[in-house]
Amino acid sequence: MTDLERTAGVIHAERRQWHRRIAGLVQRHPWAARLVQRAYGLFQPRFTVGVVGLLFDSSGRVLLVEHVLHARRPWGLPGGWLARGEDPAQTVEREFFEETGLRVRAVRPVLIERAPDMRAHMDVVYLCELAGQSQPIRLSHELMSYRWAPRDALPPLVAFHEKAIREVHTWNTDD
């Protein structure tokens, strides 16, 4: 069993007190996070694309990260914004490394949907696998903690992330 697979429960990043303060502020004032999103959108192309990745350990648990700026549902899948001219598979691999320090390979798209609450935005989920052997998780400043969660004990997630996890589970039960 690898170090990655041995990790159970919630692992808190060291020296993340200011992250918790920012998260508390955003949770008390969700409009602030929405304002940051809208401001970001002013400098982006006409359409934006978010890409997240599903990474499972050998026990079938999914890697979830706790985001600083996500007010309503701080737990979710690692990922981020598609850069201009970037392939979505490259985006998820880059974002995974930036957020967690893990090198992954995008295996295949799982789900693609238009975001219901953002006018010109698409979300994409990729199934990912580790690229190489055991790797330590190193969280970026955007994240407070991470956990490996079994499918039947997920924290509250955005509907799109829950739907993607369910989709992959149906692949595994259809065999």
DARAZI-V878145 format. One record per backbone hydrogen bond with DSSP energy under -1.0 kcal/mol. CO is the residue of the C=O (numbers start at 1). NH is the residue of the N-H. E is the energy in kcal/mol with one decimal. If there is no record, write none. Layout:
co=CO nh=NH e=E
co=CO nh=NH e=E
This chain:
co=2 nh=6 e=-1.9
co=3 nh=7 e=-1.0
co=11 nh=146 e=-1.6
co=16 nh=20 e=-1.7
co=17 nh=21 e=-1.9
co=18 nh=22 e=-2.3
co=19 nh=23 e=-2.8
co=20 nh=24 e=-2.6
co=21 nh=25 e=-2.3
co=22 nh=26 e=-2.7
co=23 nh=27 e=-2.5
co=24 nh=28 e=-2.0
co=25 nh=29 e=-2.0
co=29 nh=32 e=-2.2
co=30 nh=34 e=-1.7
co=31 nh=35 e=-2.4
co=32 nh=36 e=-2.0
co=33 nh=37 e=-2.2
co=34 nh=38 e=-2.5
co=35 nh=39 e=-2.6
co=36 nh=40 e=-2.5
co=37 nh=41 e=-2.1
co=38 nh=42 e=-1.1
co=40 nh=43 e=-1.3
co=41 nh=44 e=-1.2
co=48 nh=122 e=-2.3
co=49 nh=82 e=-3.0
co=50 nh=124 e=-2.5
co=51 nh=80 e=-2.4
co=52 nh=126 e=-2.3
co=54 nh=128 e=-3.2
co=55 nh=63 e=-2.3
co=57 nh=60 e=-1.9
co=61 nh=57 e=-2.3
co=62 nh=149 e=-2.8
co=64 nh=147 e=-2.3
co=65 nh=76 e=-2.1
co=66 nh=144 e=-3.1
co=74 nh=67 e=-3.2
co=76 nh=65 e=-3.0
co=78 nh=53 e=-2.4
co=80 nh=51 e=-3.3
co=83 nh=86 e=-2.3
co=87 nh=91 e=-2.2
co=88 nh=92 e=-2.2
co=89 nh=93 e=-1.8
co=90 nh=94 e=-2.8
co=91 nh=95 e=-3.3
co=92 nh=96 e=-2.3
co=93 nh=97 e=-1.7
co=94 nh=98 e=-2.8
co=95 nh=99 e=-2.8
co=96 nh=100 e=-2.7
co=97 nh=101 e=-1.7
co=99 nh=140 e=-1.8
co=100 nh=138 e=-3.4
co=103 nh=131 e=-2.9
co=105 nh=129 e=-1.8
co=108 nh=127 e=-2.9
co=111 nh=125 e=-2.6
co=113 nh=123 e=-3.2
co=120 nh=48 e=-2.5
co=121 nh=115 e=-2.6
co=122 nh=50 e=-2.8
co=123 nh=113 e=-2.4
co=124 nh=52 e=-2.6
co=125 nh=110 e=-3.6
co=125 nh=111 e=-1.2
co=126 nh=54 e=-3.0
co=127 nh=107 e=-3.1
co=127 nh=108 e=-1.1
co=129 nh=105 e=-2.8
co=140 nh=143 e=-1.5
co=142 nh=68 e=-2.7
co=144 nh=13 e=-1.9
co=145 nh=66 e=-3.0
co=146 nh=11 e=-2.6
co=147 nh=64 e=-2.9
co=149 nh=62 e=-2.7
co=150 nh=153 e=-2.2
co=158 nh=162 e=-2.0
co=159 nh=163 e=-2.8
co=160 nh=164 e=-1.9
co=161 nh=165 e=-2.2
co=162 nh=166 e=-2.5
co=163 nh=167 e=-2.3
co=164 nh=168 e=-2.1
co=165 nh=169 e=-1.9
co=166 nh=170 e=-2.1
co=167 nh=171 e=-1.4
co=168 nh=172 e=-1.7
co=169 nh=173 e=-1.5
co=170 nh=174 e=-1.4
